């Protein structure tokens, strides 16, 4: 990821992301990760069957990286583990909700201007069709 994408104020949505996942043949479902205490959505990831089963076994969020084609245990390197409280499935059984509790100092792999791990990956607000601002 580029610094401009993660730290800039130009809005450049990736409308091709889901199509790319399909073209690449990834067998995944979207996963919404929600802080059980605040109700805040932390980020959206993807799980294949292996990641889903690993999440249930570990009791903490394990996801599948569609860009790197690997499983990743959230917090394995950063210490920002997301402990699993429960897993919910939507009506069509094509997405999951992981209700989690933060066990580290933050959530996002990016850091704020003070160098702290951000508390959510949703740290910018859309201002207009081409710009965002930091919240």
Buried (B, 14 or more C-beta within 10 A) or exposed (E): EEEEEBBEEEEEEEEEEEEEBEEEEBEBBBBBBBBBEEEEBBBEBBBBEEBBEBBEEEEBBBBBBBEEEEBBBBBEEBEBBBBBBEBEEEEEEEBBBBBBEBEBEBBBBBEBEEEEBBBBBBBBEEEEEEEBEEE
